[in-house]
Amino acid sequence: MSWRFIACTALFITCLLTANVTASKLVAAGNLTLTAGIVLFPISYIVGDVLTEVWGYAATRRVIWLGFACNALMVAAIWAGGALPPAPFWKGQAAYDEILGQAPRILVASFVAYLIGEFANAYVLARLKIATDGRWLWVRTIGSTVVGEGLDSLVFVTLAFTGTVASGALVTIVINQWLIKVVYEGIATPLTYVAVGWLKSRERLDTFDLDTDFNPLKLS
């Protein structure tokens, strides 16, 4: 793979890991309460769109699993760091645990939602590319985001908060997260066009997944 593919992969994973760390902070956006992860997490979907559009579903599938492995390693390292006994003069253990420590339920919800959302996003974009014969990129990027981000928000909120938050509030959280992420994608569409056009011209590649095995567990 070229350095451009490696750069896109690095950007995808950086956005994923950074969003997961910054998600511990809640921010006010008008009347909405969101996590700070909203700043970068949607970019991972945008980069995922670019990867699928240029290099295809199979290449994106490997990137998604690589991101999952990197995220798991980061979580394990953070847990191990928190479990180590703090130096007697260091007063930051409580802050470390509060900001970086996540409950197992939240972690499971995050991992499952990530895999379902990202694979749905890549699958829908690849299928729409075939259906549209490579036209109307905006239909593919926004359409795949509607499905992928919708599933991500639904799965995460449901697994993470069912039983602790009222059902009406859960629905509101899911819808708000979903709509904001879709709007984010729509605003970024012109930049996506520029990135895709530049990469296709430099890579001399425009992959159509006509004979692709869409099994998300197949890495070869």
N, C-alpha and C positions, 0 to 999 in steps of 0.2 A: 504494500500500500504506500501511497505517496505521503509526503510531509503534510499535505493539505488534509488528508484523511486523519492523520495523527493529530493535527491541530484541532480539527472538529471534535475528535474523540476526547481530547484533553479538555476542551471547553465544555463539552457535555458533562463530563465527570466533575469538573470544578464547580459548575452551576449546581449539580445535584448535591455534592457534599456541603458546599457553602450554604445552600438553602436549608439543609437539614440541621446545620448548626445554628443558623440565625433564626430558625423557626421557634426557638425557645422564647423569643421576645414577641409580645403582643403589641400591636400598633393600632392606633385609631385612624380610620380613614372615613371622615365624616361621621355617619351614624354606625359605621361598620367596624367590627373588631376583627383584625386579620393578624396573621403571623408575619414577621419580617421576612420569612422565606418567600413571600409572594414577590419580592423584588427580583429574585434570580430563578426560582424554580420554573416558571413558564418558559424561560429561555432554554432550558433543557429540552422542552418539547419542540421549540422552534429549531434547535440544532438537530434534534431527532428527525424533524421533517426534512431538513437539508440533507442529512445522511441518507435517508430512504430515497429521496428524490434523485440524488446523484449516484449513490453507490448501491442502492437497492436494499430490500428487506433483510437478506441474509447477512450483509455486512452490519446493518443496524442491530440485528439480533445479537451479534457478538459484542457490540458496544454496550447494549443494554445489560447483558450479563456481566460484562467487565465493570460497569458502573455499580451493579448490585454487589459484586465481590469487593470493590473498593469501599463501598458504604459499610459493608459488614466488617471489614478490617478496621475502618475508622471507629465504628461503634465499639468493637472489642478493645481497641487501644484506649479509648476514652474510659471504658469500664475498668480496664486494668490500672490506668493512671489514678482513677478515683479510689480503687481498692488499696493502693499502696499507702502505707502509713505516712501521714504528713510530717514534715520537719516540725519540731517543737515551736519554733519561732514563726512558722507560716500560719496565717490566720484566714486563709482563703478556702479552706476545705468546704465549708457550707456553701459558699458562692459557687465553687466548682460543681458540687453535686446538684445545686439548684439549676444552674444554667446548662450544664452539659449532660447531667444524668437524666435519663428518660426511663419511664416505667416500661416493663416488658410488653405490656399491652399496646402502648403507643408505638414501640419499635416494630412489633409484629404487624400492626395496622399499616405503618409506613412502608415496610418491605412488600407486603402483599399488594397494597394500592399502587406502588411504583411499578411492579411487574405487570399487573393487569393494565394499568393506564398506558404505559409506554408501548407494550406489545399491541394493544388495541390501536393506538395512534399510528404505529408503523404499518400495521396490517391494512387499516382503512385507507391510508394514503397510497400504499402500493396498489391496492385494488382499484381505487379511484383513478389512478394514473392510467391503468389499462382501460378502464371504462370510458375515460375522456380522451383516450389516444394521446395523452401527454399535453392536452390543452388545459387552459383555465387552472393554473397553479393555485390561485387563491381559493378555488373550490376545494382542492385537495388539502391545503394546509389548514384552512378554517374548519372544514368538515371533519378532518381527522382529530383536530383539537376538541371539537364539540364532543366527540365520542370518547377520546382518550382522557381528557381532563375531567369530563363528566363522570366517567367510571372511577378515576383516581379519587375525586372528591367524595363520591358516594361511598366507595369501599373504605377509605380512610376514616371518614367521620363516623360511619356506621360501626366499624370494628373498634374504634378508639373510644367512642363516647356513649354508645347505647347502654342504657341503664343508669347513666350518671347525668345525662342531660335530657330534658323533656323532648318528646318526639317532635313536637312542633318546632322547637328550637333547632333540632337536628336538621330538619328539612330546610329551614332558613339558612343555616350555615352552609349546607351542601350547595344550595342554589346560588348564594352570594359568592362562594369560592369559585364555582363553575363559571358564572357569568363574568367575573373579573378576569379570569384566565383566558376566556374566549375573546374578550375585548382586547386584552393584552396582545393576543395573537393577531387580531385584526389590525391593530395599530402598527405592529411590526411587519405586516405583510410586504410593504415596499422594500424594506431591508432584506427580507427573505428572497424576494425576486432578484435583488442585486447579488446576493451571496450565491444563489443557485446558478444564475447566469454566468457569474465569474468562474465558479468552480467547474461547471460543465465545459466552458471554453478552455480552461487550463488543463483539466483532466481528460478532455476529449471523450467524455463518458456521459451517457444518459440511460440509466438502467431501467428496463421494463421487466417486472417479475412475472414473465409469462409461464415459466416452468419451475418456479420456486416452490419448495416445500415450506409451507408457512408454519410448520410445527415449531412452537417457541422453544422447545427443549433440544432441538437439533442444532448443534454448534458447528458442524462441518460444512 
